[in-house]
Amino acid sequence: MTAPLRLGIAGLGTVGTGVVQILRRHAALLEARTGRAITLSAVSARSRDKDRGVPLKDYGWEDDPVALARRDDIDVFVELIGGDEGPALDAVKAALATGKDVVTANKAMLAHHGRELAEMAEAAGRVIRYEAAVAGGIPVIKALTEGLAANEITRVMGVMNGTCNYILTRMQATGQGYNALFEECAKLGYLEADPNLDVGGIDAGHKLAILAAIAFGTAPDFDGIEIEGIQHIQLEDIHQAADMGYRIKLLGVAQRTGRGLEQRMQPCLVPADSPLGQLEGGTNMVVIEGDAVQQLVLRGPGAGQGPTASAVMGDVCDIARGLRLATFGQPATTLETLPAARSALPAPYYLRMKLVDKPGALAKVAAILGQAGVSIDRMRQYGHSDATAPVLFVTHKTSRAALDEALAAMRQTDVIAGEPVALRIEEV
Amino acid sequence: MTAPLRLGIAGLGTVGTGVVQILRRHAALLEARTGRAITLSAVSARSRDKDRGVPLKDYGWEDDPVALARRDDIDVFVELIGGDEGPALDAVKAALATGKDVVTANKAMLAHHGRELAEMAEAAGRVIRYEAAVAGGIPVIKALTEGLAANEITRVMGVMNGTCNYILTRMQATGQGYNALFEECAKLGYLEADPNLDVGGIDAGHKLAILAAIAFGTAPDFDGIEIEGIQHIQLEDIHQAADMGYRIKLLGVAQRTGRGLEQRMQPCLVPADSPLGQLEGGTNMVVIEGDAVQQLVLRGPGAGQGPTASAVMGDVCDIARGLRLATFGQPATTLETLPAARSALPAPYYLRMKLVDKPGALAKVAAILGQAGVSIDRMRQYGHSDATAPVLFVTHKTSRAALDEALAAMRQTDVIAGEPVALRIEEV
């Protein structure tokens, strides 16, 4: 029997506590499956006295996560502190420097410092595993890095922020507006301390940067993502998209193009009857397309104690079994740095605007679209009680540049009221 | 740089040819990701002269797969011959006996001889990998064995035969009957040489036996599966299930119960708006439920050249990277043998019968159900033009034994015509 694998866990919030629970509940199962005992040597968190519902007195305690990372009675440092810099980053570096493997759920840290950390780990012969950082309980890092290793990945997409998907699907189901549902999420504890991480698309963007790195062999490039949050989505858009057979999702899309790496995280329309369109509530979904596998869809809980702890412990089991590979699936020194490509591939768009109710208004808008080379697939004008008429277009495939040109021209006219809404329609 | 990993491929049908294509197309990608070249030393197939669309002259040739397995210029024997015994089994044993790792897509062989082969492999320090054996391109073996290793798995379910799902969804979409669609599948080449492997549920049963072994730490027990095919599903059932909000799927379900291992592969009703209910055509879906992860849904192509070759090559990449683990996720000698438990957990059922059109017929049937303790959730009687009236019941949860008692009693009466149809409704 191999020696036990000894863990140190930094951060005892929901996920950390969940990991301790699994270690206690499934000690025998884990040993049967990995061939060695998995033990917990010591933990670190802010408050030693807080009751976390699991007994901690059997384990060593460190106030400082860096001190935990340096202990010589741990083999794996489990980082569940969070934050892209500060104690999390310091402790992970200390762990690597003192010969520990690292398991982390920290998407922000990897999106911003992934390449540097991967190089450190590989130089030291250590591994960094981070299944829990992307899409909670879904083993998508493993699927992409290992299961699909023989594929040239052509596109990765995902709905990876449960809070945003909860808000968008509840807007549809209840007819409540964005603000009311934002407040509901705040009450339910669904929001990060800085809610912009959720509703601004930042958190989901971190996840996309990590997936894109693995998929395309590039260094994680969070700054290269076009990010747009869901704060401006109105109930009208939800309903009118539905009326046209679509759902609005905060969708991440990454693909490698001839002009660089395209990464977008933005509200998009997807067909209501597609797997992404059918995804409701806080569930996450990742779609991976490869030249051999065609399309793989993974769906599961994107957050929560059990699912996230499941992912953390899956990584721990891999290390216990001796399954070791480069952080992003190939040596960090070989990761490319590609220019960020603004979405160049043409797509259909959803366009909503309020037309001033006077003769020739629609003709003028249609003419502008035509002059910009944007052709119209479907158009609907809705009944109205005020002086403006809600009008909806679904365009044929067009470039974003042509669309922006048309939008700029429309703003110069006196026939539209307020700002037009343009949302990309993603073919999935 | 590590030495190249040298393959020998036995079986050059669609999948084998697809594997050769990936090796040729992605040599550089595979080397970048695994850190070593992956080369093909030799192949074996029935006909040396057949044009398979890929050049084979660069590789050695063996008429006999056993001779290929024994060659000393291969590290990994890739078995794509198929069949639970005969040349496939002989060659795999020869490969293990001569120190080769094995990658196979052979579900029948593993369902029937999995434990024996796993013991051989583990005694020899070799691995057997078989991602392609279950659900084609979906990396479900990896998800279950590795990603969810820290979970007690509570249930595994899946739609894992694309041909059956194609037939069932086309019956719904086109209104054609089973026989017409069976003929269509035969023409399209969707059927195994022995079509009963597909439509009889055998092929899907092999896959379920493998998943259950990993999930529950038991030796694969194909003979313990209750198997029922789709041959008896009538168009009426498809339509009437839809009318009640359900779809009919050939669904595999495995769960560990207090009385043993329950494994069923049978046509079931699932809610039309569930992920399983929405699965159309030849796509496969596997649902895994674990105590920590809750529910994971994996969806992708269940067959075809690219997807299956992707899975085979994912296994090869794991071996190239040195990722090695026990065949069923824990040592074969520790796999339990559990009694086969006939589905004991109560479930709602769909019951369809033709009532003889005379006074008191419905009352009699209802009384029989009541006497057996089967209570009715919903009932519909449909219009009819002959002397029998189609009647449909959805029961509340009941045991199969109680239902069988009621069915037996009904058969003794003179109020039903023909054989009643009873299909389980699976909560998913």
Interface residues (C-beta under 8 A of the other chain):
Chain A: G18 I22 H26 L29 L30 A32 R33 T34 G35 E131 G137 I138 P139 K142 A143 E146 G147 L148 A149 A150 N151 E152 G217 D273 P275 Q278 G290 D291 A292 V293 Q294 Q295 L296 V297 L298 R299 G300 P301 G304 G306 P307 A309 S310 A311 M313 G314 V316 C317 D318 R321 G322 L323 R324 L325 A326 G329 Q330 P331 T334
Chain B: G18 I22 H26 L29 L30 A32 R33 T34 G35 E131 G137 I138 P139 K142 A143 E146 G147 L148 A149 A150 N151 E152 G217 D273 P275 Q278 G290 D291 A292 V293 Q294 Q295 L296 V297 L298 R299 G300 P301 G304 G306 P307 A309 S310 A311 M313 G314 V316 C317 D318 R321 G322 L323 R324 L325 A326 G329 Q330 P331 T334
